[in-house]
Amino acid sequence: MNQDLNTASTQQTQSISRSILQPPADLQAQLQQIVSELSLVKLKLPDLPEDSPIHLWLLSPDMPPLSVHDERVTRLWQNTPYWSFCWASGLAMARLVLNYPELVAGKTVIDFGAGSAVVGIAAKLAGAKRVIACDLDPVSLLAAKHNADLCGVTLDYLSDINELEKPADLLLAADVLYDLCNRSLLDHFLSWAKSSVVADSRVRDFKHSDFTNAGCLESSTWPDLDESAEFRQVNFYASQGFEQWKMSLNKLSQ
């Protein structure tokens, strides 16, 4: 009987392990509607603190390298599942708040244009009182929830920032300025939160009266898209609290 119990216990453990390794069916289905031969895997992100529990459901890197000239990447760009990548600026911002939790501790934080929600998850792990993952894309919010569950944190979710009950303490926005149409959002960030920090690796002419360049970090998109070096340099722009962010960035980049 003991042998039977041991066998049953082993089978149950193996079943649980397989369920953790298997991507969420609803998220996997969304990806395969775009590119049927691609899949999601649970990935631990590089460059974060060694004890970071952050894993995300992302596009599997276990395939031929994803060059920007790859035909599959071209198909992805036609209907990009932004949530299936951890973009360079999001990874850099997550790294910053995990290393310097005082930047977010005790605050209500908006992860604007959340995508995979790596920034929001990092903020919650760093001690944020409340984190709101905000994204217009319902699949991104689905991915954010699955990733938060994977990391053992609880986030709130919002599809329309205009439905925010009251201004947050801090709005974080990473890699949201790739589309010129999004630049006008900068005018509203400080009506949605008392302060804001923007991280971006693509805009080289960033100028806005509410924001000051606070520094930069090297980072990369994950899985790696073989991007050029210029897109691995993430610049940070902060409103109020500029000096605290600048000091933290200087320390981390040394």
Backbone as a ProteinNet text record, in pm:
[ID]
protein_1_A
[PRIMARY]
MNQDLNTASTQQTQSISRSILQPPADLQAQLQQIVSELSLVKLKLPDLPEDSPIHLWLLSPDMPPLSVHDERVTRLWQNTPYWSFCWASGLAMARLVLNYPELVAGKTVIDFGAGSAVVGIAAKLAGAKRVIACDLDPVSLLAAKHNADLCGVTLDYLSDINELEKPADLLLAADVLYDLCNRSLLDHFLSWAKSSVVADSRVRDFKHSDFTNAGCLESSTWPDLDESAEFRQVNFYASQGFEQWKMSLNKLSQ
[TERTIARY]
83.9	0	87.1	195.1	285	343	375.1	430.2	327.5	199.5	94.3	79.1	86.5	75.8	191.6	312.4	429.6	417	367.9	350.1	248.7	136.8	32.3	86	166.1	223	318.4	401.8	496.1	422.5	315.9	239.2	172.9	123.4	60.5	162.6	281.7	387.4	426.7	440.3	475.9	367	241.8	129.4	131	157.5	164.5	279	394.7	510.5	479.5	412.2	377.1	281.8	185.2	88.4	155.8	260.1	333.6	413.5	465.8	546.9	462.6	336.9	250	195.4	202.4	150.3	-1.2	-58	-203.2	-265.8	-365.5	-424.2	-483.7	-547.6	-610.1	-507.3	-393.4	-287.2	-216.3	-190.4	-127.4	-213.3	-343.7	-435.5	-429.3	-416.5	-407.3	-282	-170.4	-46.1	-55.8	-112.2	-115.6	-216.7	-305	-390.1	-309.2	-196.1	-110	-3.2	68.4	173.1	158.2	101.8	60	174.5	296.6	406.9	484.1	444.4	514.3	443.9	518.4	461.4	517.6	449.1	490.8	562.5	658.2	725.6	744.1	761.3	790.1	938.7	969.8	1108.6	1147.5	1266	1326.8	1408	1389.7	1449.3	1594.2	1677.1	1816.6	1827.6	1940.1	1978.6	1905.3	1807.1	1737.8	1815.9	1788.8	1856.9	1843.9	1946.1	1953.5	1833	1782.4	1671.4	1534.2	1531.7	1403.7	1319.6	1192	1106.1	1036.5	1072.2	997.1	1024.3	917.4	912	793.6	802.8	692.4	662.7	537.9	500.7	533.1	640.7	688.8	708.1	728.2	756	878.6	869.7	980.2	1103.4	1220.7	1344.9	1403.7	1343.5	1396.1	1355.1	1404.5	1376.6	1492.6	1505.1	1613.3	1610.1	1726.9	1732.4	1634.1	1568.9	1468.5	1536.1	1584.4	1639.2	1525.5	1553.3	1450.6	1410.8	1493.9	1463.2	1390.9	1368.8	1301.1	1156.5	1112.1	976	870.5	897.7	802	788.9	901.3	897.3	815.5	831.2	751.5	603.5	565.4	425.3	381.1	469.4	437.1	412.4	492.7	480.4	349.6	289.9	163.3	49.3	63.8	-36.6	34.4	120.3	216.9	152.2	180.2	139.3	244.8	236.6	340.1	361.3	257.9	263.6	352.4	385.9	466	615.7	654	794.1	809.4	926	963	1057.1	1005.8	1081.1	1191.8	1293.8	1415.3	1387.5	1300.6	1274.9	1200.4	1107.4	1036.2	1129.5	1219.8	1316.5	1408.6	1452.1	1540.3	1469.1	1342.3	1269	1242.9	1211.1	1191.2	1319.5	1430.4	1560.4	1586.9	1553	1578.3	1495.7	1365.9	1282.3	1308.9	1352.6	1387.2	1516	1607.8	1733	1718	1622.9	1600.4	1451.5	1403.1	1259.2	1201.9	1287.8	1237.3	1172.9	1199.5	1139.7	988.6	942	799	733.5	810.3	756.6	647	535	424.7	337.3	366.4	294.1	189.8	91.2	1.1	62.3	87.8	164.8	80.2	83.4	21.9	130.9	113.1	198.7	123.9	158.7	83.9	133.5	39.3	78.5	149.4	85.6	152.5	212.5	145.7	197.5	207.7	328.3	351.4	338	334	324.7	452.2	565.2	690.8	719.5	686.7	711.9	620.4	492.6	398.5	429.9	469.3	505.3	627.6	727.1	847.9	813.6	724.9	686.2	616.1	529.8	459.7	557.3	650.4	751.1	841.8	857.9	944.5	872.9	745.3	676	572.2	533.8	426.7	298.9	226.2	103.2	-2	-13.8	-110.6	-52.4	-74.4	-28.3	-146.3	-164	-269.6	-204.9	-226.7	-178.8	-283.2	-242.9	-336.4	-294.7	-386.7	-357.9	-488.6	-490.5	-609.3	-638.8	-534	-547.1	-594.1	-710.8	-760	-671.2	-601.2	-512.4	-389.5	-344.1	-233.1	-272.3	-393	-438.2	-451	-491.9	-496.2	-355.3	-259.4	-120.1	-66.8	-101.1	-56.3	-104.9	-230.8	-284.9	-215.5	-195.1	-125.6	16.6	85.3	222.4	225.7	129.3	122.1	97.5	8	-17.4	109.4	182.8	306.2	408.9	408.5	505	451.4	326.9	270.4	234.1	197.9	156.8	16.3	-47.8	-182.4	-178.1	-229.1	-239.4	-386.3	-413.3	-544.2	-529.8	-641.3	-635.8	-735.2	-691	-772.5	-748.4	-856.5	-842.5	-851.2	-915.3	-931.4	-881.2	-771.5	-710.2	-804.2	-897.6	-991.5	-1092	-1095.6	-1182.3	-1111.8	-990.5	-916.2	-994.6	-1010.6	-1091.8	-1028.5	-898.6	-827	-682	-608.5	-469	-385.7	-297.8	-205.9	-87.1	0	121.8	225.3	228.5	335.6	285.7	312.3	282.8	413.7	431.2	549.6	509.2	584.8	553.5	681.4	685.7	805.4	770.4	848	830.6	690.2	638.7	505.9	512.6	630.3	642.3	686.2	685.1	727.3	638	512.4	417.1	407.8	431.2	426.8	294.3	187.9	56	49.2	137.6	135.7	204.2	277.5	351.9	259.1	137.8	44.4	2.5	21.1	-13.2	69.7	188.6	276.3	210.8	122.6	55.5	-41.3	-79.3	-181.9	-127.6	-3.3	49.1	36.6	62.7	60.6	-80	-179.5	-317.1	-365.9	-295.8	-330.7	-247.8	-139.1	-52.8	23.6	65.7	137.5	275.8	334.5	464	469.9	565.3	572.5	716.6	746.6	877.6	855.2	921.5	910.6	1045.4	1043	1164.6	1145.4	1244.4	1229.3	1365.4	1368.9	1494.5	1492.4	1384.9	1370.7	1360.4	1315.7	1298.3	1427.5	1481.4	1608.1	1588	1470.1	1445.8	1340.8	1349.4	1250	1262.7	1156.3	1152.3	1011.5	1000.2	870	893	813.9	835.1	817.2	743.6	718	826.6	918.6	1012.2	1157	1245.1	1388.4	1462.6	1565.3	1645.2	1714.4	1687.9	1742.8	1859.7	1886	1996.7	1957	2043.7	2016.8	2074	2022.3	2070.8	2077.7	2169.7	2171.7	2076.7	2005.4	1909.4	1882.1	1801.7	1765.3	1627.3	1562.4	1432.2	1450.8	1353.9	1361	1232	1235	1354	1421.5	1549.5	1634.1	1590.2	1566.8	1528.3	1647	1767.9	1887.6	1883.4	1837.9	1828.2	1966.2	1978.1	2105.5	2134.4	2261.1	2306.1	2229	2185.7	2117	1985	1923.9	1796.7	1815.7	1939.7	1970.4	2006.8	1999.2	2026.7	1893	1855.3	1724.9	1741.6	1673.6	1677.8	1557.6	1581.3	1476.2	1449.3	1321	1277.7	1181.5	1211.3	1132.7	1074.9	959.5	900.4	945	853.1	890.7	968.9	1059.5	1143.6	1260.7	1291.1	1397.3	1530.7	1569.9	1701.4	1712.3	1604.9	1608.6	1625.6	1556.1	1569.2	1707.8	1756.6	1889.1	1997.7	1989.6	2088.1	2086.1	1966.8	1953.5	2007.3	1977.8	2027.3	2178.5	2236.3	2381.8	2447	2391.1	2447.6	2439.1	2322.9	2301.6	2383	2413.5	2486.2	2637.6	2682.4	2827.5	2882.3
-121.1	0	125.6	123.3	237.5	266.9	157.8	175.1	242.5	199.3	260.3	408.5	442.9	582.3	664.7	606.5	676	700.2	596.3	607.6	716.2	716.6	817.1	957.8	970.2	1099.8	1148.3	1056.5	1091.9	1136.3	1063	1097.5	1234	1262.4	1391.5	1504.3	1483.5	1584.1	1609.2	1501.1	1515.8	1590.2	1561.3	1628.6	1777.4	1814.8	1955.8	2023.7	1956.1	2013.7	2038.8	1941.5	1958.8	2075.3	2091.8	2200.3	2336	2344.7	2469.5	2498.8	2394.6	2412.8	2438.5	2398	2417.7	2560.3	2629.3	2767	2768.1	2876	2886.5	2867	2781.5	2745.7	2866.5	2956.1	3072	3166.6	3180.3	3267.6	3204.9	3074.9	3003.4	3012.9	2999.1	3006.4	3143.8	3249.1	3383.5	3400.1	3345.1	3353.5	3275.7	3156.4	3070.5	3116.5	3206.8	3269.2	3359.9	3406.4	3496	3417.8	3331.6	3247.5	3108.6	3018	2888.6	2803.2	2820.6	2733.7	2783.5	2896.8	2949.9	2908.8	2913.7	2872.7	2958.9	2954.4	3026.2	2932.2	2986.6	2910.6	3000.5	2937.5	3009.3	3043.6	3173.6	3216.8	3300.3	3272.5	3357.4	3463.8	3587.3	3698.1	3721.4	3763.3	3794.7	3931.2	3955.6	4086.6	4129.4	4051.8	4087.3	4033.1	4083.1	4028.9	3877	3812.2	3665.6	3601.9	3667.3	3608.5	3651.2	3717.3	3761.2	3641.1	3637.9	3526	3548.6	3654.8	3688	3588.1	3521.5	3441.7	3492.7	3488.3	3533.2	3429.7	3427.4	3347.7	3430.9	3391.5	3467.1	3374.9	3436.8	3363	3275.2	3151	3057.4	3094.7	3101.4	3125.2	2995.5	2882.5	2752.8	2724.1	2805.6	2798	2868.1	2862	2937.3	3082.8	3146.3	3283.8	3375.6	3459.5	3550.5	3677.1	3672.5	3791.6	3884.2	4012.9	4107.8	4085.6	4009.2	3981.1	3847.5	3777.5	3648.4	3666.5	3580.1	3591.5	3580.1	3499.2	3485.4	3613.5	3683.5	3811.1	3912.2	3907.8	3995.6	3971.1	3844.2	3811	3857.6	3845.6	3893.4	4043.7	4117.5	4263	4309.5	4224.9	4262.2	4265.1	4188.2	4186.8	4151.1	4240	4207.9	4176.2	4057.9	4028.2	4083	4212.2	4279	4211.2	4151.3	4085.3	3961.4	3908.7	3785.7	3813.2	3939.7	3980	4058.7	4050.2	4142.8	4243.5	4361.6	4461.2	4522.4	4571.3	4617.6	4720.8	4816.1	4922.6	4869.8	4776.1	4716	4637.4	4562.2	4484.2	4576.2	4686	4781.6	4846.1	4882.8	4946	4846.7	4722.2	4619.4	4599.1	4595.3	4578.7	4693.2	4815	4933	4929.3	4901.7	4907	4788.6	4676.1	4563.4	4589.7	4661.1	4693.2	4811.3	4898.1	5015.4	5025.7	4937.7	4930.7	5058.7	5144.3	5269.2	5359.2	5332.9	5411.9	5390.6	5273.2	5241.1	5197.6	5168.9	5110.2	5196.7	5132.3	5199.7	5283.8	5283.6	5369.7	5292	5365.8	5312.3	5344	5239.6	5251.8	5206.2	5281.5	5240.5	5189.4	5067.6	5015.1	5042.8	5153.2	5201.1	5133.5	5080.5	5002	4876.9	4805.3	4701.8	4588.5	4545.1	4430.6	4307.6	4255.9	4138	4169.4	4297.6	4347.4	4326.3	4315.2	4295	4410.9	4533.9	4649.8	4646.6	4619	4613.6	4503.2	4387.7	4275.2	4311.5	4372.6	4413.7	4516.2	4611.3	4713.2	4650.8	4554.3	4487.5	4409.6	4339.7	4265	4358.9	4481.5	4578.6	4652.7	4621.8	4679.4	4784.1	4798.9	4892.6	4851.9	4949.9	4921.9	4861.9	4916.6	4870.5	4894.3	4800.9	4816.4	4794.8	4890.4	4881.2	4860.8	4743.4	4716	4769	4864.7	4929.2	4904.6	4851.6	4827.2	4821.7	4882.9	4881.1	4742.4	4661.8	4529.9	4428.4	4367.7	4270.6	4147.2	4109.8	3993.5	4027.4	4151.6	4193.6	4185.3	4225.5	4215.4	4070.2	3983.6	3840.3	3788.1	3827.6	3787.2	3842.5	3966.7	4028.3	3948.3	3904.9	3827.8	3692.6	3624.1	3494.8	3512.4	3618.2	3641.1	3678.6	3757.6	3792.4	3667.4	3580.8	3455.2	3370.1	3368.3	3289.9	3340.2	3470.9	3531.2	3544.1	3503.3	3504.7	3641.6	3734.3	3867.5	3897.9	3993.3	4035	4176.8	4193.9	4325.4	4358.5	4484.8	4527.4	4553.9	4550	4558.8	4662.2	4740.1	4848.2	4860.3	4862.1	4874.3	5018.8	5104.4	5244.8	5331.8	5399.8	5481.3	5592	5631.7	5736.6	5689.9	5559.2	5505.7	5498.6	5549.3	5553.6	5634.4	5578.6	5643.4	5772.1	5770.5	5889.2	5877	5986.5	5979.9	5887.5	5811.8	5724.9	5807.6	5742.5	5810.9	5818.6	5713.3	5702.8	5628.3	5683.8	5616.2	5579.5	5451	5401.4	5359.1	5404.6	5372.1	5331.1	5207.5	5155.1	5112.3	5161.1	5124.1	5150.4	5268.3	5303.7	5412.6	5466.4	5579.4	5538	5406.6	5357.6	5413	5441.6	5498.3	5648.5	5729	5874.3	5922	5848.9	5887.2	5882.2	5803.5	5789.1	5904.8	5988	6096.5	6190.7	6208.7	6301.2	6253.4	6124.5	6071.3	6135.3	6178.9	6241.7	6362.6	6429.6	6547.3	6512.3	6385.5	6344.1	6265	6220.5	6131.8	6192.9	6322.1	6384.9	6424.4	6395.5	6406.6	6271.7	6166	6030.6	5985.8	6056.1	6021.9	6146.1	6145	6259.4	6275.5	6164.3	6168.9	6056.4	6066.3	5967.3	5947.7	5826.5	5793.6	5715.4	5758.3	5695.3	5633.1	5508.9	5442.2	5409.5	5443.1	5421	5398.6	5303.4	5271.5	5314	5376.9	5404.9	5552.8	5633.5	5775.9	5850	5918.3	5988.8	6140.2	6189.6	6333.7	6364.3	6293.4	6308.9	6447.5	6526.1	6658.4	6683	6707.8	6739.2	6820.2	6922.1	7014	6948.1	6837	6770.9	6670.7	6639.8	6530.1	6573.8	6514.9	6540.9	6409.1	6406.8	6285.5	6251.6	6129.3	6088.2	5992.1	5944.6	5850.9	5737.7	5636.8	5526.5	5395.6	5286.2	5152.3	5072.2	4979.2	4885.9	4771.2	4729.2	4621.1	4560.3	4456.2	4395.4	4332.7	4322	4256.6	4106.6	4042.7	3899.1	3832.3	3726.8	3670	3769.9	3748.2	3842.1	3853.8	3977.6	4003.3	4042.9	4025.8	4061.5	4209	4293.6	4436	4500.4	4611.5	4682.9	4745.2	4782.8	4833.5	4956.9	5039	5162.7	5135.9	5021.1	4988.3	4914.6	4896.5	4834	4937.8	5063.4	5174.1	5233.9	5211.7	5256.9	5386.4	5489.3	5618.7	5633.6	5696.2	5720	5869.1	5903.4	6042.4	6051.9	6138.5	6145.8	6285	6287.6	6415.8	6445.5	6457.5	6481.6	6361.7	6388.9	6282.8	6251	6344.3	6326.3	6285.7	6350.6	6325.8	6184	6134.3	5998.9	5895.2	5912.1	5818.9	5830.3	5952.3	5974.4	5907.6	5922.8	5862.8	5710.1	5653.7	5507.6	5455.9	5527.6	5487.6	5494.7	5599.6	5612.9	5497.2	5459.2	5349.3	5217.7	5193.9	5065.5	5051.4	5161.7	5156.6	5150.9	5165.4	5162.3	5020.1
0	0	0	79.6	83.4	-54	-126.9	-260.9	-352.3	-336.2	-416.9	-384.3	-253	-212.1	-266.1	-259.8	-311.3	-461	-531	-676.1	-709	-634.5	-656.4	-629.8	-520.8	-485.9	-594.6	-646.4	-752.9	-878.1	-913.2	-1031.6	-1016.4	-893.8	-869.6	-882	-825.7	-834.8	-979.4	-1056.8	-1197.4	-1273.5	-1238.9	-1304.6	-1275.7	-1148	-1110.9	-1183.7	-1190.9	-1259.3	-1406	-1469.4	-1610.4	-1627.8	-1535.3	-1548.1	-1535.5	-1451.3	-1437	-1563.4	-1626.6	-1746	-1869.8	-1868	-1982.1	-1982.9	-2096.5	-2100.4	-2087.3	-2039.9	-2032.1	-2169.7	-2177.1	-2306.1	-2376.8	-2300.9	-2365.4	-2424.3	-2356.1	-2405.7	-2525.5	-2516.4	-2626.3	-2752.6	-2737.1	-2851.2	-2917.6	-2837.4	-2893.2	-2978.4	-2931.7	-3007.4	-3137.8	-3132.1	-3250.3	-3354.2	-3316.8	-3416.7	-3508.7	-3457.8	-3535	-3609.9	-3538.3	-3597.2	-3537.6	-3613	-3558.7	-3507.9	-3562.6	-3523.6	-3401.7	-3345.4	-3229.5	-3100.7	-2990.9	-2862.8	-2750.2	-2637.9	-2518.7	-2423.5	-2350.8	-2246.1	-2124.5	-2011	-1887.5	-1886.5	-1886.5	-1894	-1772.7	-1720.1	-1617.2	-1689	-1650	-1722.6	-1682	-1776.7	-1743.8	-1676	-1612.5	-1558.9	-1432.2	-1387.1	-1264.3	-1144.4	-1023.8	-905.9	-898.8	-847.4	-847.1	-779.2	-674.6	-599.7	-652.6	-766.7	-822	-864	-823.3	-862.1	-995.7	-1067.3	-1188.2	-1300.5	-1339.6	-1461.9	-1541.7	-1674	-1758.3	-1865.7	-1908.7	-2026.5	-2150.2	-2219.9	-2335	-2454.7	-2567.1	-2689.4	-2669.1	-2709	-2685.7	-2767.4	-2702.6	-2776.7	-2833.1	-2801.7	-2846	-2989.7	-3076.5	-3218.5	-3287	-3418.6	-3482.6	-3438.5	-3424.3	-3373.4	-3444.3	-3366.1	-3421.5	-3473.5	-3594.7	-3657.8	-3696.7	-3700	-3741.5	-3887.4	-3961	-4100.7	-4117.7	-4008.7	-4013.3	-4058.7	-4149.8	-4204	-4095.3	-3993.7	-3884.4	-3804.8	-3789.4	-3719.8	-3800.6	-3933.4	-4019.4	-3998	-3989.1	-3964.2	-3825.4	-3727.9	-3593.8	-3593.2	-3669.8	-3669.9	-3732	-3814.5	-3877.3	-3775.3	-3669.8	-3562.5	-3433	-3391.2	-3286.3	-3151.8	-3097.6	-2959.6	-2864.5	-2837.1	-2757.9	-2622.5	-2571	-2440.7	-2440.7	-2558.3	-2565.3	-2565.3	-2555.9	-2541.4	-2412.2	-2352.7	-2246	-2311.2	-2338.8	-2414.3	-2328.6	-2397.9	-2330.7	-2222	-2250.9	-2152.5	-2031.1	-2054	-1941.5	-1851.9	-1913.3	-1836.1	-1756.9	-1819.5	-1750.3	-1631.5	-1650.9	-1541.5	-1428	-1464.1	-1360.9	-1281.7	-1351.3	-1285.3	-1188.7	-1229.6	-1146.5	-1017.8	-1029	-907.7	-815.3	-870.4	-784.1	-706.4	-769.4	-701.2	-605	-632.9	-547.3	-514.9	-427.2	-399.2	-340	-282.8	-225.6	-331.7	-458.8	-566.2	-575.7	-529.7	-543.8	-413.1	-310.8	-187.5	-126.9	-91.7	-26.7	-118.5	-247.7	-341.5	-421.9	-470.8	-572.1	-707.6	-785	-908.8	-1027.5	-1135.3	-1261.6	-1353.6	-1404.4	-1510.7	-1640.5	-1705.7	-1821.8	-1949.1	-2029	-2146.1	-2100.7	-2009.5	-1930.1	-2012	-2119.2	-2194.3	-2107.3	-2091.2	-2006.9	-1858.5	-1823.6	-1684.4	-1605.2	-1671.9	-1600.1	-1504.3	-1546.7	-1461.5	-1339.2	-1361.3	-1250.5	-1151.6	-1203.2	-1116.6	-1032.3	-1096.6	-1023.1	-915.7	-949.1	-851.7	-731.6	-757	-647.3	-560.7	-622.2	-547.2	-467.4	-518	-450.5	-338.7	-316.6	-202.2	-233.2	-360.1	-392.5	-319.7	-269.3	-196.9	-288.4	-407.3	-506.2	-644.7	-736.3	-873.6	-967.2	-1058.2	-1158.4	-1294.1	-1353.9	-1489	-1585.9	-1668.7	-1760	-1904	-1983.8	-2125.2	-2202.2	-2319.1	-2403.6	-2459.7	-2474.4	-2535.4	-2432.1	-2450.7	-2352.2	-2339.7	-2448.1	-2440.3	-2356.4	-2365.1	-2278.9	-2131.8	-2099.7	-1960.5	-1917.4	-2010.2	-1980.9	-1952.4	-2036.3	-2015.1	-1883.9	-1853.7	-1728.1	-1608.6	-1613.8	-1502.4	-1489.3	-1600.8	-1595.8	-1541.7	-1584.9	-1538.1	-1390.1	-1347	-1204.6	-1120.7	-1167.2	-1095.9	-1090.2	-1199.9	-1206.8	-1105.1	-1080.3	-988.8	-846.3	-825.6	-690.6	-637.9	-727.5	-683.4	-733.4	-668.5	-706.5	-760.8	-882.5	-944.5	-967.5	-990.5	-1040.4	-1189.5	-1261	-1406.9	-1457.2	-1556.9	-1609.3	-1759.8	-1836.5	-1981.4	-2028.9	-1950.2	-1987.2	-1873.2	-1896.2	-1791.2	-1743.8	-1828.9	-1790.5	-1685.5	-1659.7	-1555.6	-1419.7	-1414	-1288.3	-1185	-1065.5	-962.2	-911.7	-890.4	-844.8	-887.2	-894.8	-938.6	-850.5	-915.2	-842.3	-792.3	-717.3	-673.1	-785.1	-867.4	-966.5	-1090.2	-1206	-1332.4	-1399.9	-1429.8	-1499.8	-1640.3	-1738.6	-1879	-1949.3	-1994.6	-2061.8	-2203.7	-2298.5	-2439.8	-2491.2	-2462.7	-2514.9	-2621.6	-2648.9	-2741.1	-2880.9	-2909.6	-3041.3	-3152.1	-3118.9	-3213.8	-3187.1	-3291.6	-3274.7	-3218.3	-3248	-3197.8	-3044.9	-2985.2	-2839.3	-2767.3	-2840.7	-2775.5	-2699.9	-2752.9	-2687.9	-2549.5	-2520.9	-2389.4	-2278.4	-2313.6	-2214.6	-2149	-2224.2	-2170.7	-2057.9	-2049.2	-1953.3	-1835.4	-1843.4	-1739.3	-1599.9	-1589.1	-1456.8	-1411.9	-1492.1	-1444	-1393.2	-1430.6	-1385.9	-1266.3	-1238.4	-1125	-1079.9	-955.1	-899.8	-962.3	-1002.1	-1069.5	-1171.8	-1262.7	-1369.6	-1414.2	-1457.4	-1514.8	-1643.2	-1747.7	-1879.3	-1914.1	-1960.9	-2009.1	-2156.1	-2237.2	-2381.1	-2446.5	-2539.9	-2608.4	-2754.8	-2800	-2942.9	-2977.2	-2883.8	-2911.8	-2880.5	-2978.4	-2959.6	-2943.1	-2972.8	-2964.7	-2858.8	-2747.3	-2640.7	-2578.1	-2592.6	-2531	-2480.6	-2351	-2292.9	-2166	-2147.1	-2035.3	-1899.3	-1893	-1764.6	-1725.6	-1818.2	-1794.3	-1816.5	-1734.4	-1743.5	-1756.3	-1839.6	-1856.4	-1725.1	-1675.8	-1546.1	-1560.5	-1681.7	-1701.8	-1794	-1803.2	-1895.1	-1840.7	-1895.2	-1865.4	-1994.9	-2000.5	-2113.8	-2085.2	-2186.3	-2169.9	-2306.8	-2310.5	-2437.8	-2427.3	-2540.4	-2546.6	-2530.5	-2464.4	-2439	-2481.6	-2565.4	-2628.1	-2722.5	-2744	-2816.2	-2962.1	-3005.9	-3144.5	-3231	-3177.7	-3252.4	-3294.2	-3202.7	-3232.7	-3230.1	-3299.8	-3303.4	-3167.5	-3148.6	-3018.5	-2975.2	-3069.2	-3032.2	-2960.5	-2989.6	-2925.3	-2792.5	-2752.6	-2623.1	-2517.7	-2555.9	-2464.3	-2421.5	-2296.5	-2247.2	-2169.6	-2213.6	-2146.8	-2055.2	-1941.1	-1842.5	-1831.7	-1827.3	-1816.2	-1699.1	-1602.7	-1480	-1460.7	-1396.4	-1358.1	-1215.8	-1122.5	-983.8	-929.2	-838.9	-786	-876.4	-964.2	-1064.3	-1001.7	-894.2	-836.3	-779.7	-719.2	-663.3	-773.4	-883.5	-995.6	-1060.2	-1072.3	-1131.4	-1047.6	-916.9	-827.8	-838.3	-841.5	-851	-983.8	-1090.7	-1222.9	-1228.6	-1172	-1171.8	-1098.1	-983.7	-906.2	-982.9	-1045	-1110.5	-1237.9	-1301.7	-1429.3	-1410.2	-1286.4	-1261.2	-1270.2
[MASK]
++++++++++++++++++++++++++++++++++++++++++++++++++++++++++++++++++++++++++++++++++++++++++++++++++++++++++++++++++++++++++++++++++++++++++++++++++++++++++++++++++++++++++++++++++++++++++++++++++++++++++++++++++++++++++++++++++++++++++++++++++++++++++++++

